[in-house]
Amino acid sequence: MDAENNAKKALLTFAVESTLLKIGKPEYEKVVYKLESEYNCYIPDCHENPEFLKRVLQDIYGNSYDIILDEIRTELGEFISQKYFEDFLQALQR
């Protein structure tokens, strides 16, 4: 993975983690635990398998899932229009 992709992955990880931590540390830890126990992955790995994150977030947050996605979009700010982030968010919306 090149430096640009590493930077994008780091920004994506930050946006997801920051969003979850705003909701609360226990909720953040619940997502991390569920990703690890059910999919053997962590938040930084979700850029490769966004469907894992989607299932976990939908399972934990139910009807609030769309609010979480909106918050992730907000965290990404001006980077949201880059294809890498668009593709990730589209995968979470399917």
N, C-alpha and C positions, 0 to 999 in steps of 0.2 A: 504494500500500500504506500502510495507516495505522500509527500508532505501535505498536499492540498486535501487529499482524501482523509488524512489523519485529522486535519483541522476541522473538516466538515463533520466527521464522526464525533469529535470532541464537542463541537457546538451542539450537535443533535443530542448527545448524551446530557450536556449541561441543561438544555431546554427541557428535556423530559424530567430530569432529576429536580431541577428548580421548581417546575410546576408541581410535582408530587410533594416536595418538601413544603411548599406554601400551604398545601392542604393539611399537612401534619406529618411529623416523623413516623408515628405508628403506621400510617397509611403507606408512606414511602417504603417502610420496612416490610409491610405486607406484600407489596408489589414485588420487591426484590426477592423475598422468600418464595413466593409463588412462581416467579420466573425460574428460579434456581431449582426448586423441587419438581416442577412439572416439565420444564424444557431444558434444564441443565444449561441455562444461559443467564447473562446479566444485562443490565440496561445498555452498556456499550455494545453488546452483541446484537441488539435489536435492529440495528440498521440493516443487517443481513436477513433477518427474519421478523419483519414488522408484525406479521400475523400473531406471533407469540405475545408480543406486547398488547396487541389489540384484544386478544382473548382474555388476558389477565385483567386489563383495565375494565373491559366490559363486565367480567365476572365480579370484580370488586366494586365498581362504581355504578353499574347498571344504567339507569336513565341519565346519570350525570356524566356519562362517557363523552358526549358531545361538548360539554363544558370543558372537560380536560383537554380535548383536541383544540378547542379555541385558545385555551391558555398556552398550549405548546406553540401554536401559531404566533401568539403574541410574544412569547419568549424569543422566537426566531427572528422577529422583527424584519428588517430589510432583506434578510437572507432568504425569506420565505419563497421568493420567486425563482431561486436557483433550482434547476432540475432535480438535483440530489434530494433536496428537502421536499419539493413538490411530489416526487415519486414516493417518498416515505409517507407523507401525509395522505396521499391518495390510497396507499395500501391500507392505512388505518381506517379509511372511510368505507372501503368496499364491504 
